Amino acid sequence: MDEEFAKPFIEIQKHIPKNQTNVFWIDCKDNSKNIITRNRSGEYILYKLKDRKITKIKQSQNCQKLQQEAEKEMKGLR
């Protein structure tokens, strides 16, 4: 994998807990990232990564619900 292409993946992966895998992320207007991860039990978790600090926003069994939350954050509606 190209180093420049892998850089965002590595940056995100080092902030999320080891028992979770990154499903996808959205870049926001304020230079932060909304990240949705999945843990081993099948729960999806929405995080916000800003200034190298990660904050848990919401947890749900429904990934689409978290995607909608992430999109609201991205558009600045929250």
Secondary structure, 3 states (H helix, E strand, C coil): CCHHHHHHHHHHHCCCCCCEEEEEEEECCCCCEEEEEEECCCCEEEEEEECCEEEEEEEECCHHHHHHHHHHHHHCCC
